[in-house]
Amino acid sequence: MDNPNFKSGFVALIGRPNVGKSTLLNYVVGQKVAIMSNVAQTTRNKIQGIYTTDEAQIVFIDTPGVHKPQTKLGDFMERSTLSALDEVDAVLYVVAADEKRGPGDNFIMERLKQVQKPIYLVVNKIDKVHPNELPAIVKQFEDGTVKFADIVPVSALNGNNVNALINKLVDQLPNGPQYYPSDQISDHPERFVIAEMIREKVFMLTRQEVPHSVAVDVMSVKRQDDETVHINANIIVERPGQKGIIIGKKGQMLKQIGTMARKDIEHLLGDRVYLQLWVKVVPGWRDKSAMLKDYGYRNNDY
């Protein structure tokens, strides 16, 4: 049955690193789509989360946190963020209630001045501040640079007010087709999501010791039988010292990464997973265009 009043559109999420964009996306979509980590800049691609009901479909584009690029990977991430804003029906500019406006916000707001679509200021992490503090927090962003369609305080972690935000978005979306099947939550192939889940565990467990010089190359995903999937993946680092950290004493760290990632992947695939991980040193991979393509960072400029 076709619903003539069906609403659909694309919505970009933008904000400084660690303001909770991925947490918000995951809450809305109801599954783990964007990797969550409190290490800055873990989201590298425009991961799309897809929210579908009988009345509407919103395709979310989760842009990487804005920062100053220092490598080709950084340039790519920066361009992904900025190009996303030109292809959407609305923008959610996410800020954290417990952080003051900073230079990154000034950069984003300058860029948002050129956007002709509705921009919503989403004040996340309201669970971390007293309600009386909200007006002062919002005032930091109301300097006339950007005219916001609305200001919506939320707690993505607890889900507070997130449904109200979704309803506001749906109200202003144009009538349109359903772009993706109802049960699809991301436009990324399983292999990409699997790689993200493994990479999330590397960040979570190694913290500051292994910075962003980590990629995951999923080499094969093979079904053994109706219940079991075999996955082989390389964790790519830039220096031998990082390899040692990821493997850990007697292989314990790599084992822990594998165990935690496997649980998430099993939840994603609904199957038993046999996961084999190797660690590979590829010096300077972030500055080699061909390797960026190999590890899933595609851009027309490369």
C-alpha positions as CSV (number, residue, x, y, z in Angstrom):
1,M,0.0,0.0,0.0
2,D,1.3,3.4,-0.9
3,N,1.0,6.3,1.5
4,P,0.6,9.5,-0.6
5,N,1.6,11.5,2.5
6,F,4.8,9.6,3.1
7,K,7.6,11.9,4.1
8,S,11.3,11.2,3.4
9,G,14.6,13.0,3.3
10,F,18.2,13.2,4.2
11,V,19.5,14.8,7.4
12,A,23.1,15.6,8.3
13,L,24.5,15.4,11.8
14,I,27.4,17.8,12.4
15,G,29.3,18.9,15.5
16,R,32.6,18.9,17.3
17,P,34.1,15.6,18.1
18,N,32.6,13.8,21.2
19,V,29.4,15.8,21.4
20,G,27.4,12.6,21.0
21,K,26.4,12.5,17.4
22,S,26.9,8.7,17.1
23,T,25.1,8.1,20.3
24,L,22.1,10.1,19.0
25,L,22.2,8.3,15.7
26,N,22.3,4.9,17.4
27,Y,19.4,5.8,19.8
28,V,17.2,6.9,16.9
29,V,18.0,3.9,14.7
30,G,17.8,1.5,17.7
31,Q,21.0,-0.4,16.8
32,K,24.7,0.1,16.8
33,V,25.4,1.7,13.4
34,A,28.0,4.4,14.1
35,I,30.9,3.3,16.3
36,M,30.8,4.9,19.7
37,S,34.0,5.9,21.5
38,N,35.1,8.8,23.5
39,V,38.3,9.1,21.5
40,A,37.9,12.0,19.1
41,Q,37.3,11.5,15.4
42,T,36.4,7.8,15.3
43,T,33.7,8.3,12.7
44,R,35.5,8.5,9.4
45,N,32.8,7.9,6.7
46,K,29.4,9.3,6.2
47,I,27.7,6.4,8.0
48,Q,24.0,6.6,7.3
49,G,21.5,5.5,9.8
50,I,18.0,4.9,8.5
51,Y,14.9,5.6,10.5
52,T,11.7,4.2,9.0
53,T,8.1,4.2,10.2
54,D,4.8,3.8,8.3
55,E,4.7,7.6,7.9
56,A,8.3,8.6,7.1
57,Q,11.8,7.7,6.4
58,I,14.8,9.8,7.5
59,V,18.2,8.9,6.2
60,F,20.8,10.3,8.6
61,I,24.3,11.2,7.4
62,D,26.7,11.1,10.4
63,T,29.6,13.4,9.4
64,P,33.0,13.2,11.0
65,G,33.8,15.6,13.8
66,V,35.2,18.8,12.4
67,H,38.9,19.4,13.0
68,K,42.0,20.7,11.3
69,P,43.3,18.1,8.8
70,Q,46.9,17.1,9.1
71,T,47.1,14.1,6.7
72,K,45.3,13.0,3.6
73,L,42.9,11.0,5.8
74,G,42.2,14.3,7.7
75,D,41.6,16.1,4.4
76,F,39.2,13.4,3.3
77,M,37.3,13.5,6.6
78,E,37.0,17.3,6.4
79,R,35.7,17.2,2.9
80,S,33.2,14.5,3.8
81,T,31.8,16.7,6.5
82,L,31.4,19.8,4.3
83,S,30.1,18.1,1.2
84,A,27.4,16.4,3.3
85,L,25.8,19.7,4.1
86,D,25.1,20.5,0.5
87,E,23.0,17.3,-0.1
88,V,20.5,17.2,2.7
89,D,17.0,18.4,3.6
90,A,17.9,19.5,7.1
91,V,21.0,19.7,9.4
92,L,21.2,18.8,13.1
93,Y,24.0,20.8,14.6
94,V,24.8,18.9,17.8
95,V,26.5,20.6,20.7
96,A,27.3,19.3,24.2
97,A,25.6,21.0,27.1
98,D,28.6,20.5,29.3
99,E,31.1,22.1,27.0
100,K,31.6,25.8,26.2
101,R,31.4,27.0,22.6
102,G,34.9,26.7,21.1
103,P,36.9,27.4,17.9
104,G,35.5,24.2,16.3
105,D,32.0,25.6,16.8
106,N,32.9,28.9,15.2
107,F,34.2,27.1,12.2
108,I,31.1,25.0,11.9
109,M,28.8,28.0,12.3
110,E,30.7,29.9,9.6
111,R,30.0,27.0,7.2
112,L,26.4,26.7,8.3
113,K,25.8,30.3,7.3
114,Q,25.9,29.1,3.6
115,V,23.3,26.3,4.2
116,Q,19.9,27.1,2.9
117,K,18.0,24.2,4.6
118,P,16.5,24.2,8.1
119,I,19.2,23.9,10.8
120,Y,18.3,22.6,14.3
121,L,20.5,23.3,17.2
122,V,20.5,20.1,19.2
123,V,21.8,20.6,22.8
124,N,22.9,17.1,23.8
125,K,24.0,15.8,27.3
126,I,21.4,17.8,29.2
127,D,21.5,15.1,31.8
128,K,24.9,16.5,32.8
129,V,23.8,20.0,33.6
130,H,21.1,21.7,35.7
131,P,18.0,22.8,33.7
132,N,18.6,26.4,34.9
133,E,21.9,26.4,33.0
134,L,20.3,25.7,29.6
135,P,19.4,29.3,28.6
136,A,23.0,30.4,29.1
137,I,24.3,27.4,27.1
138,V,21.9,28.1,24.2
139,K,22.7,31.8,24.3
140,Q,26.4,31.1,23.4
141,F,25.2,29.9,19.9
142,E,22.5,32.6,19.3
143,D,24.9,35.3,18.1
144,G,23.1,35.9,14.8
145,T,25.6,33.8,12.7
146,V,23.0,31.1,12.1
147,K,19.2,31.3,12.2
148,F,18.1,28.1,13.8
149,A,14.8,26.5,12.7
150,D,14.5,25.3,16.3
151,I,16.5,24.6,19.4
152,V,16.0,21.1,20.9
153,P,17.6,20.0,24.2
154,V,18.1,16.2,24.4
155,S,20.0,13.4,26.2
156,A,20.9,11.0,23.5
157,L,22.3,8.6,26.1
158,N,18.9,8.4,28.0
159,G,16.7,9.2,25.0
160,N,15.2,12.3,26.7
161,N,13.4,14.4,24.1
162,V,14.8,12.5,21.1
163,N,11.3,11.5,19.9
164,A,10.3,15.2,20.0
165,L,13.3,16.0,17.8
166,I,12.4,13.2,15.3
167,N,8.8,14.5,15.1
168,K,10.0,18.0,14.4
169,L,12.2,16.7,11.5
170,V,9.4,14.6,10.1
171,D,7.0,17.5,10.1
172,Q,9.3,19.6,7.9
173,L,10.4,16.9,5.5
174,P,9.0,16.9,2.0
175,N,6.7,14.2,0.7
176,G,8.8,11.6,-1.0
177,P,9.6,7.9,-1.7
178,Q,10.9,5.3,0.7
179,Y,14.5,5.1,-0.3
180,Y,15.4,1.9,1.6
181,P,13.6,-1.2,2.8
182,S,11.9,-0.9,6.2
183,D,14.3,-3.3,7.9
184,Q,17.5,-1.7,6.6
185,I,19.3,0.5,9.1
186,S,22.4,1.4,7.3
187,D,23.5,1.8,3.6
188,H,26.9,0.4,4.4
189,P,27.7,-3.2,3.5
190,E,28.1,-5.6,6.4
191,R,31.8,-5.7,5.8
192,F,32.2,-2.0,6.6
193,V,30.1,-2.3,9.7
194,I,32.1,-5.3,10.9
195,A,35.3,-3.3,10.4
196,E,33.9,-0.4,12.4
197,M,32.9,-2.7,15.3
198,I,36.4,-4.2,15.4
199,R,38.0,-0.7,15.3
200,E,35.7,0.5,18.1
201,K,37.1,-2.2,20.3
202,V,40.7,-1.3,19.5
203,F,39.9,2.3,20.5
204,M,38.1,1.3,23.6
205,L,40.7,-1.1,24.9
206,T,44.0,0.7,23.9
207,R,42.8,4.2,24.7
208,Q,45.6,6.8,24.2
209,E,48.2,4.2,23.4
210,V,47.2,3.6,19.8
211,P,45.9,6.8,18.1
212,H,44.1,7.1,14.9
213,S,46.7,5.3,12.9
214,V,44.4,2.2,12.9
215,A,42.3,0.8,10.1
216,V,40.6,-2.5,9.8
217,D,40.6,-4.5,6.6
218,V,38.0,-7.2,6.6
219,M,39.4,-9.7,4.1
220,S,36.7,-12.3,4.0
221,V,33.2,-13.0,5.4
222,K,32.3,-16.6,4.6
223,R,29.3,-18.6,5.7
224,Q,30.3,-22.0,6.9
225,D,26.7,-23.3,7.4
226,D,23.3,-22.0,8.4
227,E,24.5,-20.8,11.8
228,T,28.2,-20.0,11.5
229,V,30.1,-17.2,9.7
230,H,33.9,-17.1,9.4
231,I,35.5,-13.6,9.3
232,N,39.1,-12.8,8.7
233,A,40.4,-9.3,9.3
234,N,43.7,-7.3,9.5
235,I,44.1,-4.5,12.0
236,I,46.4,-2.1,10.2
237,V,48.8,0.1,12.2
238,E,51.6,2.4,11.2
239,R,54.4,1.4,13.6
240,P,55.7,-1.9,15.1
241,G,55.2,-0.5,18.6
242,Q,51.5,-0.1,18.0
243,K,51.4,-3.7,16.8
244,G,52.9,-4.8,20.1
245,I,50.3,-2.9,22.1
246,I,47.4,-4.3,20.1
247,I,48.6,-7.9,20.4
248,G,49.4,-7.4,24.1
249,K,51.2,-9.7,26.5
250,K,50.9,-13.3,25.3
251,G,48.3,-12.1,22.8
252,Q,45.8,-11.2,25.6
253,M,44.9,-7.7,24.2
254,L,44.1,-9.1,20.7
255,K,42.1,-11.9,22.2
256,Q,40.0,-9.4,24.2
257,I,39.5,-7.2,21.1
258,G,38.3,-10.2,19.2
259,T,36.0,-11.5,21.9
260,M,34.3,-8.1,22.4
261,A,34.0,-7.5,18.6
262,R,32.7,-11.0,18.0
263,K,29.8,-10.4,20.4
264,D,28.7,-7.2,18.6
265,I,29.1,-8.9,15.1
266,E,27.0,-11.9,16.3
267,H,24.3,-9.4,17.3
268,L,24.5,-7.7,14.0
269,L,24.4,-10.8,11.8
270,G,22.2,-13.0,14.1
271,D,24.7,-15.9,13.6
272,R,27.5,-17.5,15.4
273,V,30.8,-15.9,14.4
274,Y,34.3,-17.3,14.2
275,L,36.6,-14.2,14.0
276,Q,40.3,-14.3,13.2
277,L,42.3,-11.2,13.7
278,W,45.8,-10.4,12.6
279,V,47.8,-7.2,13.1
280,K,49.7,-5.7,10.2
281,V,52.2,-2.8,10.1
282,V,51.9,-0.6,7.1
283,P,54.0,2.6,7.6
284,G,52.3,5.8,6.7
285,W,49.1,4.2,5.4
286,R,47.1,7.4,6.1
287,D,49.1,9.3,3.5
288,K,48.9,6.7,0.7
289,S,45.9,7.3,-1.5
290,A,45.7,3.8,-2.8
291,M,45.6,2.4,0.7
292,L,42.9,4.9,1.8
293,K,40.8,3.4,-1.0
294,D,41.6,-0.2,0.1
295,Y,40.5,0.5,3.6
296,G,37.2,2.0,2.6
297,Y,37.9,5.7,2.6
298,R,36.7,6.7,-0.9
299,N,36.7,10.1,-2.3
300,N,36.5,11.4,-5.9
301,D,39.7,13.3,-5.4
302,Y,41.8,10.1,-4.9
